[in-house]
Amino acid sequence: MTGGQAKGGGASRTRTLAFWTIPLSLLVLGIKLLAWHLTGSVALLSDALESIVNVVAAIAAFIAIVYAAKPADHDHQFGHHKAEYISAVIEGVAIVVAALLIFKEAIGELFDPSMPTDVGLGLGVNIFASLINGVWAYVLISAGRSMRSPALVADGKHIRTDVVTSVGVVIGLGIALATGYPIFDPLIALAVAAHILYAGWQLIAESVGGLMDAALTGDEEDAIRKAIYDNADGSSDVHDLKTRRAGSAAFIDFHLVVSEDMTVGEAHDICDRLEGAIKKAIPGSTLAIHVEPEGVKPHGVRVRIN
């Protein structure tokens, strides 16, 4: 399989997973609304409110992933990869909005709490929805990380947050039922809202980092340096290494110093060797190698090659 085929297959799988998240989120929303309808619990209502946001986020993620997969064009010569980060920011904002809605509902119930009805049946329905969410969150996060899709990872983390919310709701309602104190219902809703708010803020911060051209991770840059060290024979220095991540794409730029007597063809052969090794270490990467003759004053960070 060629690199292009592999990349195309990965993009197709990403779109498929993003698409099926939409009907699955609608199904989970319906189940959680049923649980709230059966019990009248504000904690279960808070859980359902977040699931409404899940549906909106799933649609945004699908649109962003389809757009990000478009090939580079005249107006976007480096591709459309950053569309996924925009989707992830939207999801983060949606999570924060859900948290604020939950705060509103929980505070209103806090001053006039009432014991939910049919709690056992409602919890059973809610746990079933959470199991669906838990499995799907694992699938999305694992696939998103392997295919370097920020939107898919964000969607998975959002759904995982929903699972944590549901666990908190189950615990809170269980305590309310065991003690006979309905105040635990809105209290656990407030705790859930605080957790969701924190998760949303983290997601926004991570996504904005991508929009701001954050560098590759330390492990990835170490892999680049090793590939250069192992394959730069014939050159005398490598410096000014710069990297940035844009969704599934990685952009790598550095300067290669060669002898003044070296022919263009010989320098090109070294560049080809380096490009092949680095692309093997960092799939989906795009390289810009600037060849310089010896004697030019180096700048930037040096990469040891001998």
N, C-alpha and C positions, 0 to 999 in steps of 0.2 A: 504494500500500500504506500502510495506517495504521500508526501507531507500535505499536499493540497487536498487529497481525498480524505486524509485523516481529519484535517481541519474542517472540511465540509461536513463530514459525518458527525463531528462534535457539535457543530453549529445546529445541525438538524435535530440532534438529541436535546440540545438546550431548548430549542423552540418547542419541541414536543412536551418536555417536562413543564415548561412555563405555561403552555396551553392547558394541559390537564389540571394544573393547579386551580384554574378558574372554576370549572364545575365541581371540583372537590371542595373548594372553599364555600361554594354555594350550598353543597350538601351538608357540610359541618355547621354552617350558619343556621340552616333549617332545623337541624337536630338540637342545637343549643337554644334556639328560640322556643322549641317545644319543651325543653327542660325548664326554661323560665316560666312559660305559660302554665306548666303543671304545678309549680311551686310558689310563684310570686316572689322569689328570692332576688334581692338586689344584687347579691354576689353573682348569681347566675345571669342576671341581666348584664352585669359588667363584662362577663365572659362573652355574652352574645354580641355586645357592642364592639368588642375587639375583633370578633369574627366578621362583622360588617366591614371593618377596615381591611381585614384580610382579603376580602373580595375585591375591593378597590385596588389594593396593592398588587394583587395577582394580575389584574388587567393591565395596570401600569407596567409591571415587569415584562409581561408578554409583548406589549407594544415596543418597549425599549429594546428587548432582545432581538426582535425582528428588525428594527431599525439599525441596531449596532452591527448586524450581520451584513448590511449592505456593503458592497465593495467601495473602495476609494473612488472619488470622482473629482472633477475639476475644482469644485468648491470645498471639498473635504479630502485633501490629497493624502492625509495620513489615516483615512478611514473614519468610521463613525462609532468607534469603540466606546467613547465616553458617554454615549447615550445610556449605557447601563448604570453609570454612576448617578446620572440624573434620576433614574428610576429608584435607585437605592435611597437617595436623599428624600424623594417623595414618600417612600415607605417609612422612613424615619419620622418625617413630619406627621404622617398618618398615625403612627404609633403614639406620638405625643398627643395628638388630638383625641385619640381613643382614651388615653390616660386621663385627660382633662374631663371628658364626658363621664368617665367612671367616678372621678372625684365628685362631680356635681351630684350624681345619683346617690352615692354613698353618704355624702354629708347630709343630704335631705332626709335619708332614712335613719341617720345616726341619732337624730333628736326625737324620732317617733318610730322605734323599731317594732317590727311585728314578726312573729314566728312563721316561717314559711310552711306551706302545706305539702303533703305528699313528697317529703324530702327524699325518702329512699328511692322512689321511682325517678325523681328528677336527677338525683346523683347518678343513678345507673345509666340514664340516657346521656348525661354529660360525660361520663367516663368513656362510653362508647365513642363519642365524638373525639375525645382526647386521644384515644388509641389510634384513630385514623390520622389525626394531625401529627402524632409522634412519629409514626412510620414515614409519613410523607416528608416531614421536616428533615429526617435523617437522609432520605433519598436526595432531596434538593441540595442540602449542604454538601454532601459527599460528591455529587455530580458537579455542583458549581465550583467546588475547589479543584477538582481534577481537570475541569475545562476552563478554569480561570474566568468564571462568569460572576461579576459582582452582583448583578441583578438576581441571579438564581440563588446565590448565597444569602443575599439580603432577604429574599422571599422565604427561604428555609429558616433563617434566624427569627423572622417575624412569626412564622408558624410555631417555632419552638417556644417563643415567648408566650404564645397562646396556650401551649401545653402547660407551661409553668403556672400561668394564670389559672388554668382549670384545676391543677393540683392544689393550689392555694384555696380555691373555692370549695373543693371537696373537704379539705381539712377544716375550714371555717364553718361550713354547714354541719359537719360532723360534731364539732365542739358545741355549736348552738343546740343541736339536737340532744347531745348527751347531757348538757348542763341545764337546759331549759331556758337559757338566756339568749334572746334574739339579737342582743347587741353585737354578738360575734359575727353576725351576717354582714352588716355594714363595715365593721372593723376590718374584716378580712378583705372586703372590697377595696378599702382604702390602701391596705398593704399591697394588694395586687396592682392598684393604680400607680403606686410609687415605683414598684418594680418595672412596670411597663414604661414609665416615664424615663427611667434610667437606661433601659434597653434602647429606646428610641433615640436618646441623645448619643449613645455610643455609635449607633448605626449612622446617624447624620455625620458625626465626626470622622468616621472611617471613610465614608463616601466623599466628603469634601476633600479629604486627603488625596483621593484619586483624581478629582477634578483639578487639584492644584499640582499635578504632575509629581506625585510622590515617587521617590526612588524605589528600585526593587529591594527586596528584603536582603538582610545581611547574608543569609545562606545562598541566595541567588547570585549576589555579587561575588561571593567566594568561589562559586562554581564558574563564573566568568573569568576570574583571575587565574583559576587553575587551567581552564581551557587555553587561555593566552600563554601561560607559562609553558604548557606542554606542546604548543604548536607555533610558537613565534620564532623558531630557528631561522637565522638569516637576517633578523633585525637586531638592532642594538638597544632599543628602548621603547617602552609603551607608557604613555602618560595621558592625563586629562580624561580619565574614564568617567563618563556620565551615563546614568540610566534613568528611565522613567517607565511607569506602568500606566497603561490605558486599557482597562478591561482585560480581555484575553491577550492583548498585544503588549509586547515589551520593546522599548526602543533603547538601543545601546550605541554609544558614541565614544570613540577614543582616537588618539593620535599614535601612529606607528612610525618610528624613526628607523631609517635604513641608510646604508652607505651612499655617498654621493655618486659613486661609480656604478651603482646597481641600475639595471635596465628597468624600464616600466613593466616589461613582461615578468621579470623576476619578482618585483614588488607585488605585482598582481597575483602571482602564485601564492605568496605568503598570505595576502589578504583572503584569497579563496580558502586556504587551509584554516585560517582563523575563523572565518565566517561559518564554515561547516561545523567546526568543533563547538563554537558558541551556540549555534542554533540547535545542536544536539543536546547541549546542556540546558538551554532555555528555549523550549519549544514556543513557536509563535513570535520569535523575536525578529526585529528588523535592525540591521547594523549600518552605521556610517563610520568608515575607517579613513582617517585623514593621514596620508603618507607624507612624511617630512624628511628632508635630507639631514644627515648629521651636521652639527654645527649650529642648528637653530636652537635658540634658548627655549627649553621646555617650560611648560606651565601646567597647572593642575596637579592631580595626584598621580604619582608614578606607580606602575605595576611591574614588579620584579619579574624578569624573564631569564635571568642567568645567575 
